[in-house]
Amino acid sequence: MTVTYVIHGAEVTGLERFWQLIGEAVNGPDGYFGRNLDAFADCLSGGYGTPDDRDFVIEWHDHGLSRRALGHQETARQLRLRLARVPEVNRASVQKKLDEAEAGRGPTVFDWLTEIIDERAPGVLRLL
């Protein structure tokens, strides 16, 4: 039996809120399903409530609202946070991505998340 996890796009106001929503969708109140991009990718790969336990799909309702909330402004905010803690050797790369996001160009947080889902769990994402 396939389990459906639902993300309500209107409730996604930023990346931190996405972490809460996906954790609750998969593992109930206060549930965990990643709180950074690497952890999210690991969770999708199995052993954290899904997919090892059962087949699943992720339905992202009103994804257009999430796409806006996780757009270039949120991407720039996340990249500023990353820039503050990234090793010096990686600063130029992060700064370049930040400059692009601030100019309204390049991949967004929404793109990062959907790419991870598509790579780690192909075919499970339904954008509604």
C-alpha positions as CSV (number, residue, x, y, z in Angstrom):
1,M,0.0,0.0,0.0
2,T,1.3,3.4,-1.0
3,V,1.3,6.1,1.7
4,T,0.7,9.7,0.7
5,Y,2.5,12.5,2.5
6,V,0.9,16.0,2.0
7,I,2.7,19.3,2.1
8,H,0.2,22.3,2.2
9,G,2.0,24.9,0.1
10,A,0.1,27.8,1.8
11,E,1.8,26.8,5.1
12,V,5.3,27.0,3.6
13,T,6.6,30.4,4.6
14,G,10.4,29.6,4.5
15,L,12.8,26.8,4.6
16,E,12.6,26.3,8.4
17,R,8.8,26.0,8.1
18,F,9.2,23.4,5.3
19,W,11.4,21.3,7.6
20,Q,8.6,21.3,10.2
21,L,5.9,20.5,7.7
22,I,7.7,17.6,6.0
23,G,8.7,16.2,9.4
24,E,5.1,16.3,10.6
25,A,3.7,14.9,7.3
26,V,6.0,11.9,7.5
27,N,6.5,11.3,11.2
28,G,3.6,13.1,13.0
29,P,3.7,16.0,15.4
30,D,7.3,17.2,16.1
31,G,8.4,14.6,13.5
32,Y,11.9,14.8,11.9
33,F,12.6,14.3,8.2
34,G,15.7,16.4,7.8
35,R,16.5,20.0,8.9
36,N,19.1,20.7,6.3
37,L,19.5,19.7,2.7
38,D,21.9,16.9,3.4
39,A,19.8,15.4,6.1
40,F,16.7,15.7,3.9
41,A,18.4,13.8,1.2
42,D,19.5,11.1,3.6
43,C,15.9,10.8,5.0
44,L,14.6,10.3,1.5
45,S,17.1,7.6,0.9
46,G,15.5,5.4,3.6
47,G,15.5,4.3,7.1
48,Y,13.8,7.3,8.7
49,G,10.2,6.3,8.5
50,T,10.1,6.0,4.8
51,P,10.9,4.7,2.1
52,D,12.3,1.5,3.5
53,D,9.1,1.0,5.5
54,R,6.7,1.4,2.5
55,D,6.0,2.9,-0.9
56,F,5.1,6.6,-0.7
57,V,4.3,9.7,-2.7
58,I,4.7,13.3,-1.7
59,E,1.8,15.5,-2.7
60,W,2.8,19.2,-2.6
61,H,-0.6,21.0,-2.7
62,D,-0.6,24.7,-3.8
63,H,3.1,24.3,-4.7
64,G,3.0,27.7,-6.5
65,L,2.6,29.4,-3.1
66,S,5.6,27.5,-1.8
67,R,7.6,28.3,-5.0
68,R,7.1,32.0,-4.2
69,A,7.9,31.6,-0.5
70,L,11.0,29.6,-1.3
71,G,12.0,31.9,-4.2
72,H,15.0,34.1,-4.7
73,Q,14.5,36.2,-1.5
74,E,14.4,33.1,0.7
75,T,17.3,31.6,-1.3
76,A,19.4,34.8,-0.6
77,R,18.5,34.6,3.1
78,Q,19.6,31.0,3.3
79,L,22.8,31.7,1.4
80,R,23.6,34.6,3.7
81,L,23.3,32.1,6.6
82,R,25.5,29.6,4.9
83,L,28.1,32.3,4.0
84,A,28.4,33.1,7.7
85,R,29.5,29.6,8.6
86,V,31.1,28.2,5.4
87,P,34.9,27.5,5.4
88,E,37.0,30.2,3.7
89,V,37.8,27.9,0.8
90,N,34.1,27.8,-0.2
91,R,33.2,31.4,0.5
92,A,33.6,32.6,-3.1
93,S,31.3,29.9,-4.5
94,V,28.6,30.7,-1.9
95,Q,29.0,34.4,-2.5
96,K,28.5,33.9,-6.3
97,K,25.3,32.0,-5.6
98,L,24.2,34.7,-3.2
99,D,24.9,37.4,-5.8
100,E,22.8,35.5,-8.4
101,A,19.9,35.0,-5.9
102,E,19.9,38.7,-5.0
103,A,19.7,39.5,-8.7
104,G,16.7,37.2,-9.0
105,R,18.6,34.6,-11.0
106,G,19.6,31.0,-10.5
107,P,18.1,28.1,-8.6
108,T,15.9,28.7,-5.6
109,V,15.3,26.9,-2.4
110,F,12.2,25.4,-4.0
111,D,14.4,24.1,-6.8
112,W,16.9,22.7,-4.3
113,L,14.2,20.7,-2.5
114,T,12.4,19.4,-5.6
115,E,15.8,18.4,-7.2
116,I,16.7,16.4,-4.0
117,I,13.3,14.7,-4.0
118,D,13.7,13.8,-7.7
119,E,17.2,12.5,-7.3
120,R,16.7,10.5,-4.1
121,A,13.2,9.3,-4.6
122,P,12.4,9.5,-8.4
123,G,8.7,9.7,-9.3
124,V,7.3,10.3,-5.8
125,L,6.8,14.0,-6.0
126,R,3.4,15.3,-7.2
127,L,3.1,19.0,-7.6
128,L,-0.5,20.0,-7.3
